[in-house]
Amino acid sequence: MLLKFWHTSITRIRPATKVVRGSTVFDWDNPSTLVINECLVQPGTTNLSMDGRVLGIQDGLTVCAPEDADIQAGDRIEYRGNIYTIEGDPLVWVDAGKLNHMQLNLQRWRG
């Protein structure tokens, strides 16, 4: 069990798969979802891109979820109506006593 202030919920979005021209690919038109409770969501990074063509903003979050949460690389996370991608693999912190958890580094681009 995680600490009491870890009370936020996120939604894991996992794509289905389909075969296209002999290759298995993600099917984001038919994803499955799962609400994951007992998470802690904190601001991560934010960046501004002004390359002369497009003004873009990258927002990041760090999520701590239960260590056994059904989340894997390639999934997306919905939080407060926004969809984020998981950067890299989910990281599992063990041997931390009651603080064992899975860390997700999330990001989304706007603009």
MARKOL-514995 format. One record per atom (N, C-alpha, C): residue number from 1; residue in three letters; atom name; x, y, z. Coordinates in steps of 0.05 Angstrom, whole numbers, plus 32768, in hexadecimal, padded with zeros to 4 digits. Each point is the difference from the previous one (the first is absolute). Example, Ala and Ser with C-alpha at 12.3 -4.5 7.8 and 13.67 -1.06 7.14 Angstrom:
<nodes>
+-----+---------+-------+------+-------+------+
| num | residuo | atomo | east | north |   up |
+-----+---------+-------+------+-------+------+
|   1 |     ala |     N | 8108 |  7F8E | 809C |
|   1 |     ala |    CA | 7FEE |  8018 | 8000 |
|   1 |     ala |     C | 8012 |  8018 | 8000 |
|   2 |     ser |     N | 7FF9 |  8015 | 7FF2 |
|   2 |     ser |    CA | 8010 |  8018 | 8001 |
|   2 |     ser |     C | 7FF1 |  8016 | 800E |
+-----+---------+-------+------+-------+------+
</nodes>
This chain:
<nodes>
+-----+---------+-------+------+-------+------+
| num | residuo | atomo | east | north |   up |
+-----+---------+-------+------+-------+------+
|   1 |     met |     N | 8011 |  7FE8 | 8000 |
|   1 |     met |    CA | 7FEF |  8018 | 8000 |
|   1 |     met |     C | 8012 |  8019 | 8000 |
|   2 |     leu |     N | 7FF9 |  8013 | 7FEF |
|   2 |     leu |    CA | 800F |  8019 | 7FFE |
|   2 |     leu |     C | 7FF6 |  8014 | 8014 |
|   3 |     leu |     N | 800E |  8016 | 8003 |
|   3 |     leu |    CA | 7FF9 |  8014 | 8013 |
|   3 |     leu |     C | 7FE5 |  800C | 7FFA |
|   4 |     lys |     N | 7FF3 |  800C | 8014 |
|   4 |     lys |    CA | 7FE5 |  800A | 7FFE |
|   4 |     lys |     C | 7FFD |  8016 | 7FEB |
|   5 |     phe |     N | 8015 |  8010 | 7FFC |
|   5 |     phe |    CA | 7FFD |  8016 | 7FED |
|   5 |     phe |     C | 8003 |  7FF7 | 7FE3 |
|   6 |     trp |     N | 8005 |  7FE7 | 7FFC |
|   6 |     trp |    CA | 8000 |  7FF5 | 7FE5 |
|   6 |     trp |     C | 7FE4 |  7FF8 | 7FF9 |
|   7 |     his |     N | 7FEF |  8012 | 7FF9 |
|   7 |     his |    CA | 7FE3 |  7FFB | 7FFD |
|   7 |     his |     C | 7FF6 |  8007 | 7FE4 |
|   8 |     thr |     N | 8011 |  8007 | 7FEE |
|   8 |     thr |    CA | 7FF8 |  8009 | 7FE5 |
|   8 |     thr |     C | 7FFB |  7FE7 | 7FEE |
|   9 |     ser |     N | 7FED |  8002 | 7FEE |
|   9 |     ser |    CA | 7FFB |  7FEB | 7FEC |
|   9 |     ser |     C | 800A |  8009 | 7FE5 |
|  10 |     ile |     N | 800A |  7FED | 7FF1 |
|  10 |     ile |    CA | 8008 |  8005 | 7FE4 |
|  10 |     ile |     C | 7FF2 |  7FEA | 7FEF |
|  11 |     thr |     N | 7FFE |  8004 | 7FE6 |
|  11 |     thr |    CA | 7FF5 |  7FEB | 7FEF |
|  11 |     thr |     C | 8015 |  7FF7 | 7FED |
|  12 |     arg |     N | 8006 |  7FE6 | 8000 |
|  12 |     arg |    CA | 8013 |  7FF4 | 7FED |
|  12 |     arg |     C | 7FF1 |  7FF9 | 7FE6 |
|  13 |     ile |     N | 800B |  8008 | 7FEA |
|  13 |     ile |    CA | 7FF4 |  7FFB | 7FE5 |
|  13 |     ile |     C | 8013 |  7FEE | 7FF1 |
|  14 |     arg |     N | 7FF7 |  7FE8 | 7FF9 |
|  14 |     arg |    CA | 8011 |  7FED | 7FF2 |
|  14 |     arg |     C | 7FF4 |  7FFA | 7FE5 |
|  15 |     pro |     N | 800F |  8003 | 7FEA |
|  15 |     pro |    CA | 7FF5 |  7FFA | 7FE6 |
|  15 |     pro |     C | 7FFB |  7FE3 | 7FFC |
|  16 |     ala |     N | 7FEC |  7FFA | 7FF0 |
|  16 |     ala |    CA | 7FFC |  7FE5 | 7FF6 |
|  16 |     ala |     C | 8015 |  7FFC | 7FEA |
|  17 |     thr |     N | 8001 |  7FE9 | 7FF4 |
|  17 |     thr |    CA | 8012 |  7FFC | 7FE9 |
|  17 |     thr |     C | 7FF0 |  7FF5 | 7FE9 |
|  18 |     lys |     N | 800B |  8005 | 7FE8 |
|  18 |     lys |    CA | 7FF4 |  7FF5 | 7FE8 |
|  18 |     lys |     C | 8016 |  7FF9 | 7FED |
|  19 |     val |     N | 7FFA |  7FF0 | 7FEC |
|  19 |     val |    CA | 8014 |  7FF8 | 7FEC |
|  19 |     val |     C | 7FFB |  8011 | 7FE7 |
|  20 |     val |     N | 8015 |  800E | 7FF7 |
|  20 |     val |    CA | 7FFF |  8010 | 7FE8 |
|  20 |     val |     C | 8017 |  7FF7 | 7FEE |
|  21 |     arg |     N | 7FF9 |  7FF5 | 7FE9 |
|  21 |     arg |    CA | 8014 |  7FF7 | 7FED |
|  21 |     arg |     C | 8013 |  7FEC | 800C |
|  22 |     gly |     N | 7FF6 |  7FEF | 8011 |
|  22 |     gly |    CA | 8011 |  7FEB | 800C |
|  22 |     gly |     C | 800F |  8008 | 801A |
|  23 |     ser |     N | 7FFD |  8019 | 8008 |
|  23 |     ser |    CA | 800E |  8009 | 8018 |
|  23 |     ser |     C | 7FEB |  8008 | 8016 |
|  24 |     thr |     N | 8006 |  7FF9 | 8019 |
|  24 |     thr |    CA | 7FEF |  8008 | 8016 |
|  24 |     thr |     C | 8007 |  801C | 8008 |
|  25 |     val |     N | 7FEB |  8011 | 8001 |
|  25 |     val |    CA | 8004 |  801D | 8006 |
|  25 |     val |     C | 7FEC |  8008 | 8016 |
|  26 |     phe |     N | 8005 |  8016 | 800E |
|  26 |     phe |    CA | 7FED |  800A | 8013 |
|  26 |     phe |     C | 7FE7 |  800A | 7FF3 |
|  27 |     asp |     N | 7FE9 |  7FFC | 800D |
|  27 |     asp |    CA | 7FE6 |  8009 | 7FF7 |
|  27 |     asp |     C | 7FF5 |  8014 | 8015 |
|  28 |     trp |     N | 8006 |  8019 | 7FFC |
|  28 |     trp |    CA | 7FF8 |  8014 | 8014 |
|  28 |     trp |     C | 7FE2 |  8007 | 7FFD |
|  29 |     asp |     N | 7FF3 |  7FF5 | 7FEB |
|  29 |     asp |    CA | 7FE3 |  8005 | 7FFD |
|  29 |     asp |     C | 7FF0 |  7FEF | 8014 |
|  30 |     asn |     N | 800C |  7FEB | 800A |
|  30 |     asn |    CA | 7FF2 |  7FED | 8012 |
|  30 |     asn |     C | 8010 |  7FFA | 8019 |
|  31 |     pro |     N | 8008 |  8014 | 8010 |
|  31 |     pro |    CA | 8011 |  7FFA | 8017 |
|  31 |     pro |     C | 7FEF |  7FF5 | 8018 |
|  32 |     ser |     N | 800E |  7FF4 | 8012 |
|  32 |     ser |    CA | 7FF3 |  7FF8 | 801A |
|  32 |     ser |     C | 800A |  8014 | 8014 |
|  33 |     thr |     N | 7FEF |  8005 | 8015 |
|  33 |     thr |    CA | 8007 |  8013 | 8015 |
|  33 |     thr |     C | 7FFE |  7FF2 | 801B |
|  34 |     leu |     N | 800F |  800B | 8013 |
|  34 |     leu |    CA | 8000 |  7FF6 | 801B |
|  34 |     leu |     C | 8006 |  8017 | 8013 |
|  35 |     val |     N | 7FEE |  8004 | 8013 |
|  35 |     val |    CA | 8005 |  8015 | 8014 |
|  35 |     val |     C | 8013 |  7FF5 | 8016 |
|  36 |     ile |     N | 8014 |  800F | 8006 |
|  36 |     ile |    CA | 8014 |  7FF8 | 8014 |
|  36 |     ile |     C | 7FFF |  8014 | 8016 |
|  37 |     asn |     N | 7FFA |  7FF7 | 8018 |
|  37 |     asn |    CA | 7FFD |  8011 | 8017 |
|  37 |     asn |     C | 8019 |  8000 | 8011 |
|  38 |     glu |     N | 8001 |  8010 | 8015 |
|  38 |     glu |    CA | 8016 |  8003 | 8013 |
|  38 |     glu |     C | 801A |  8008 | 7FF2 |
|  39 |     cys |     N | 7FFE |  8015 | 7FEF |
|  39 |     cys |    CA | 8017 |  800B | 7FF3 |
|  39 |     cys |     C | 8006 |  801C | 800B |
|  40 |     leu |     N | 8019 |  8008 | 7FFC |
|  40 |     leu |    CA | 8009 |  801B | 8006 |
|  40 |     leu |     C | 8009 |  800C | 7FE6 |
|  41 |     val |     N | 7FF5 |  8017 | 7FF9 |
|  41 |     val |    CA | 8007 |  800E | 7FE7 |
|  41 |     val |     C | 800D |  801B | 8007 |
|  42 |     gln |     N | 8018 |  8004 | 7FF5 |
|  42 |     gln |    CA | 800F |  8019 | 8005 |
|  42 |     gln |     C | 8009 |  800C | 7FE6 |
|  43 |     pro |     N | 8003 |  801B | 8000 |
|  43 |     pro |    CA | 800B |  800C | 7FE8 |
|  43 |     pro |     C | 801C |  7FF5 | 7FFA |
|  44 |     gly |     N | 8005 |  7FFE | 7FE6 |
|  44 |     gly |    CA | 801A |  7FF7 | 7FF8 |
|  44 |     gly |     C | 800F |  8017 | 7FF2 |
|  45 |     thr |     N | 8004 |  7FFD | 7FE6 |
|  45 |     thr |    CA | 800E |  8015 | 7FF1 |
|  45 |     thr |     C | 7FED |  800E | 7FEE |
|  46 |     thr |     N | 8008 |  8018 | 7FF7 |
|  46 |     thr |    CA | 7FF1 |  800E | 7FEC |
|  46 |     thr |     C | 8015 |  800F | 7FEE |
|  47 |     asn |     N | 7FFB |  8000 | 7FE6 |
|  47 |     asn |    CA | 8012 |  800D | 7FEE |
|  47 |     asn |     C | 7FF0 |  8010 | 7FEB |
|  48 |     leu |     N | 800C |  8014 | 7FF6 |
|  48 |     leu |    CA | 7FF4 |  8011 | 7FEB |
|  48 |     leu |     C | 8011 |  7FFD | 7FE7 |
|  49 |     ser |     N | 7FF4 |  7FFA | 7FE9 |
|  49 |     ser |    CA | 800F |  7FFD | 7FE7 |
|  49 |     ser |     C | 7FF7 |  8017 | 7FEE |
|  50 |     met |     N | 8013 |  8010 | 7FF8 |
|  50 |     met |    CA | 7FFB |  8016 | 7FED |
|  50 |     met |     C | 8015 |  7FFD | 7FEA |
|  51 |     asp |     N | 7FFB |  7FEF | 7FED |
|  51 |     asp |    CA | 8013 |  7FFB | 7FEB |
|  51 |     asp |     C | 7FFB |  8012 | 7FE7 |
|  52 |     gly |     N | 7FEF |  8014 | 8003 |
|  52 |     gly |    CA | 7FFB |  8011 | 7FE9 |
|  52 |     gly |     C | 7FE8 |  7FF8 | 7FF0 |
|  53 |     arg |     N | 7FF7 |  7FE7 | 8003 |
|  53 |     arg |    CA | 7FE9 |  7FF6 | 7FF0 |
|  53 |     arg |     C | 7FE8 |  7FFC | 8012 |
|  54 |     val |     N | 8004 |  7FF3 | 8017 |
|  54 |     val |    CA | 7FEA |  7FF9 | 8011 |
|  54 |     val |     C | 8007 |  8005 | 801D |
|  55 |     leu |     N | 7FEE |  800B | 800F |
|  55 |     leu |    CA | 8004 |  8004 | 801C |
|  55 |     leu |     C | 7FF5 |  7FE7 | 800E |
|  56 |     gly |     N | 8010 |  7FF1 | 800D |
|  56 |     gly |    CA | 7FF8 |  7FE7 | 800D |
|  56 |     gly |     C | 8007 |  8000 | 801D |
|  57 |     ile |     N | 7FEF |  7FF3 | 8010 |
|  57 |     ile |    CA | 8005 |  7FFE | 801D |
|  57 |     ile |     C | 7FFF |  7FE2 | 8007 |
|  58 |     gln |     N | 8015 |  7FF7 | 800E |
|  58 |     gln |    CA | 8001 |  7FE5 | 800A |
|  58 |     gln |     C | 7FFC |  8001 | 801E |
|  59 |     asp |     N | 7FEC |  7FF1 | 8009 |
|  59 |     asp |    CA | 7FFA |  7FFE | 801D |
|  59 |     asp |     C | 8008 |  7FE4 | 8009 |
|  60 |     gly |     N | 800B |  7FFE | 8018 |
|  60 |     gly |    CA | 8007 |  7FE6 | 800B |
|  60 |     gly |     C | 7FF4 |  7FFD | 801C |
|  61 |     leu |     N | 7FFB |  7FE7 | 8007 |
|  61 |     leu |    CA | 7FF7 |  7FF9 | 801A |
|  61 |     leu |     C | 8010 |  7FE8 | 800A |
|  62 |     thr |     N | 8003 |  7FFD | 801A |
|  62 |     thr |    CA | 800B |  7FE8 | 800C |
|  62 |     thr |     C | 7FEA |  7FF4 | 8010 |
|  63 |     val |     N | 7FFA |  7FE6 | 7FFA |
|  63 |     val |    CA | 7FEB |  7FF2 | 800E |
|  63 |     val |     C | 800C |  7FE9 | 8010 |
|  64 |     cys |     N | 7FF8 |  7FFD | 8019 |
|  64 |     cys |    CA | 8007 |  7FE9 | 8010 |
|  64 |     cys |     C | 7FE6 |  7FF0 | 8003 |
|  65 |     ala |     N | 8001 |  7FE7 | 7FF6 |
|  65 |     ala |    CA | 7FE8 |  7FEE | 8001 |
|  65 |     ala |     C | 8007 |  7FE8 | 8010 |
|  66 |     pro |     N | 7FEC |  7FF0 | 8008 |
|  66 |     pro |    CA | 8006 |  7FE7 | 800E |
|  66 |     pro |     C | 8014 |  7FEF | 7FF0 |
|  67 |     glu |     N | 8012 |  7FF3 | 800E |
|  67 |     glu |    CA | 8015 |  7FF1 | 7FF3 |
|  67 |     glu |     C | 7FF6 |  7FEA | 7FED |
|  68 |     asp |     N | 7FE8 |  7FF6 | 8006 |
|  68 |     asp |    CA | 7FF5 |  7FEA | 7FEF |
|  68 |     asp |     C | 7FEB |  800A | 7FEC |
|  69 |     ala |     N | 8000 |  801A | 7FFB |
|  69 |     ala |    CA | 7FEC |  800B | 7FEC |
|  69 |     ala |     C | 8005 |  7FF4 | 7FE5 |
|  70 |     asp |     N | 7FEA |  7FFB | 7FF1 |
|  70 |     asp |    CA | 8001 |  7FF5 | 7FE5 |
|  70 |     asp |     C | 8006 |  8017 | 7FEC |
|  71 |     ile |     N | 8019 |  8008 | 8000 |
|  71 |     ile |    CA | 8009 |  8016 | 7FEE |
|  71 |     ile |     C | 801A |  7FF6 | 7FF3 |
|  72 |     gln |     N | 8002 |  8005 | 7FE6 |
|  72 |     gln |    CA | 8019 |  7FF8 | 7FF2 |
|  72 |     gln |     C | 8007 |  8014 | 7FEB |
|  73 |     ala |     N | 8019 |  7FFF | 7FF6 |
|  73 |     ala |    CA | 8009 |  8012 | 7FEB |
|  73 |     ala |     C | 7FED |  7FFD | 7FE9 |
|  74 |     gly |     N | 7FFA |  8017 | 7FF3 |
|  74 |     gly |    CA | 7FEE |  8000 | 7FEA |
|  74 |     gly |     C | 7FE3 |  8008 | 8007 |
|  75 |     asp |     N | 7FFA |  7FFE | 801A |
|  75 |     asp |    CA | 7FE6 |  8009 | 800A |
|  75 |     asp |     C | 7FFF |  801F | 8000 |
|  76 |     arg |     N | 7FE8 |  800B | 8002 |
|  76 |     arg |    CA | 7FFD |  801C | 8004 |
|  76 |     arg |     C | 7FF1 |  8004 | 801A |
|  77 |     ile |     N | 8002 |  8018 | 800C |
|  77 |     ile |    CA | 7FF3 |  8006 | 8019 |
|  77 |     ile |     C | 7FEF |  8018 | 7FFD |
|  78 |     glu |     N | 7FE7 |  7FFE | 8009 |
|  78 |     glu |    CA | 7FEE |  8017 | 8001 |
|  78 |     glu |     C | 7FFF |  800B | 801D |
|  79 |     tyr |     N | 8004 |  801A | 8002 |
|  79 |     tyr |    CA | 7FFF |  800D | 801A |
|  79 |     tyr |     C | 7FF4 |  801C | 7FFC |
|  80 |     arg |     N | 7FEB |  8005 | 800F |
|  80 |     arg |    CA | 7FF2 |  801A | 7FFE |
|  80 |     arg |     C | 7FF8 |  8008 | 7FE4 |
|  81 |     gly |     N | 7FF8 |  7FEC | 7FF0 |
|  81 |     gly |    CA | 7FF6 |  8005 | 7FE5 |
|  81 |     gly |     C | 8016 |  8003 | 7FEB |
|  82 |     asn |     N | 8019 |  7FFD | 8008 |
|  82 |     asn |    CA | 8017 |  8001 | 7FED |
|  82 |     asn |     C | 800C |  7FE5 | 7FFC |
|  83 |     ile |     N | 8009 |  7FFA | 7FE8 |
|  83 |     ile |    CA | 800D |  7FE7 | 7FF9 |
|  83 |     ile |     C | 801E |  8004 | 7FFF |
|  84 |     tyr |     N | 800E |  7FEF | 800F |
|  84 |     tyr |    CA | 801D |  8001 | 8001 |
|  84 |     tyr |     C | 800C |  7FE6 | 7FF6 |
|  85 |     thr |     N | 8018 |  8001 | 7FF5 |
|  85 |     thr |    CA | 800F |  7FE8 | 7FF9 |
|  85 |     thr |     C | 8014 |  7FFA | 8016 |
|  86 |     ile |     N | 8007 |  7FE7 | 8003 |
|  86 |     ile |    CA | 8014 |  7FF7 | 8014 |
|  86 |     ile |     C | 801B |  8001 | 7FF2 |
|  87 |     glu |     N | 8012 |  800F | 800D |
|  87 |     glu |    CA | 801B |  8002 | 7FF5 |
|  87 |     glu |     C | 8010 |  7FE8 | 800B |
|  88 |     gly |     N | 8009 |  7FEF | 7FEE |
|  88 |     gly |    CA | 8010 |  7FE9 | 8008 |
|  88 |     gly |     C | 7FEF |  7FEB | 800E |
|  89 |     asp |     N | 800C |  7FF0 | 8010 |
|  89 |     asp |    CA | 7FF2 |  7FEB | 800F |
|  89 |     asp |     C | 7FF7 |  800A | 801B |
|  90 |     pro |     N | 7FEA |  7FF5 | 800A |
|  90 |     pro |    CA | 7FF8 |  8005 | 801C |
|  90 |     pro |     C | 8017 |  7FF5 | 8012 |
|  91 |     leu |     N | 8007 |  800F | 8015 |
|  91 |     leu |    CA | 8015 |  7FF8 | 8012 |
|  91 |     leu |     C | 7FF5 |  7FF7 | 801A |
|  92 |     val |     N | 8007 |  7FE8 | 8009 |
|  92 |     val |    CA | 7FF6 |  7FF6 | 801A |
|  92 |     val |     C | 8015 |  8004 | 8016 |
|  93 |     trp |     N | 7FF7 |  800E | 8015 |
|  93 |     trp |    CA | 8011 |  8004 | 8017 |
|  93 |     trp |     C | 7FF9 |  7FEB | 8015 |
|  94 |     val |     N | 8014 |  7FF0 | 8007 |
|  94 |     val |    CA | 7FFB |  7FEB | 8014 |
|  94 |     val |     C | 8012 |  8004 | 8018 |
|  95 |     asp |     N | 7FFB |  7FF1 | 8015 |
|  95 |     asp |    CA | 800F |  8002 | 8019 |
|  95 |     asp |     C | 7FFE |  801B | 800D |
|  96 |     ala |     N | 7FE9 |  800D | 7FFB |
|  96 |     ala |    CA | 7FFC |  801B | 800C |
|  96 |     ala |     C | 7FEA |  7FFE | 8016 |
|  97 |     gly |     N | 7FFB |  7FE8 | 800A |
|  97 |     gly |    CA | 7FEB |  7FFD | 8015 |
|  97 |     gly |     C | 7FE5 |  8007 | 7FF5 |
|  98 |     lys |     N | 7FF2 |  8011 | 800E |
|  98 |     lys |    CA | 7FE5 |  8008 | 7FF8 |
|  98 |     lys |     C | 8000 |  8012 | 7FE7 |
|  99 |     leu |     N | 8018 |  8008 | 7FF7 |
|  99 |     leu |    CA | 8002 |  8012 | 7FE9 |
|  99 |     leu |     C | 8006 |  7FF1 | 7FE6 |
| 100 |     asn |     N | 7FFF |  7FE5 | 8000 |
| 100 |     asn |    CA | 8004 |  7FF2 | 7FE7 |
| 100 |     asn |     C | 7FEC |  800B | 7FEC |
| 101 |     his |     N | 8009 |  8006 | 7FE8 |
| 101 |     his |    CA | 7FEE |  800B | 7FEC |
| 101 |     his |     C | 800B |  7FFE | 7FE4 |
| 102 |     met |     N | 7FF0 |  8007 | 7FEC |
| 102 |     met |    CA | 8008 |  8001 | 7FE4 |
| 102 |     met |     C | 8001 |  801E | 7FF9 |
| 103 |     gln |     N | 8016 |  8008 | 7FF4 |
| 103 |     gln |    CA | 8002 |  801C | 7FF7 |
| 103 |     gln |     C | 7FFC |  8002 | 7FE2 |
| 104 |     leu |     N | 7FEF |  8013 | 7FF9 |
| 104 |     leu |    CA | 7FFB |  8005 | 7FE3 |
| 104 |     leu |     C | 8009 |  801D | 7FFA |
| 105 |     asn |     N | 800F |  8003 | 7FEB |
| 105 |     asn |    CA | 8007 |  801B | 7FF7 |
| 105 |     asn |     C | 7FEF |  8005 | 7FE7 |
| 106 |     leu |     N | 7FEE |  8014 | 8003 |
| 106 |     leu |    CA | 7FED |  8005 | 7FEB |
| 106 |     leu |     C | 8005 |  801A | 7FF1 |
| 107 |     gln |     N | 7FF8 |  8002 | 7FE7 |
| 107 |     gln |    CA | 8002 |  8019 | 7FF2 |
| 107 |     gln |     C | 7FEA |  8002 | 7FEB |
| 108 |     arg |     N | 7FF9 |  8019 | 7FF9 |
| 108 |     arg |    CA | 7FEE |  8006 | 7FEA |
| 108 |     arg |     C | 8009 |  801A | 7FF3 |
| 109 |     trp |     N | 7FFA |  8002 | 7FE6 |
| 109 |     trp |    CA | 8007 |  8018 | 7FF1 |
| 109 |     trp |     C | 7FE7 |  800E | 7FF8 |
| 110 |     arg |     N | 8001 |  801B | 8001 |
| 110 |     arg |    CA | 7FEA |  8011 | 7FF7 |
| 110 |     arg |     C | 800C |  8014 | 7FED |
| 111 |     gly |     N | 7FF1 |  8007 | 7FEB |
| 111 |     gly |    CA | 8009 |  8014 | 7FEE |
| 111 |     gly |     C | 8009 |  7FF6 | 7FE6 |
+-----+---------+-------+------+-------+------+
</nodes>
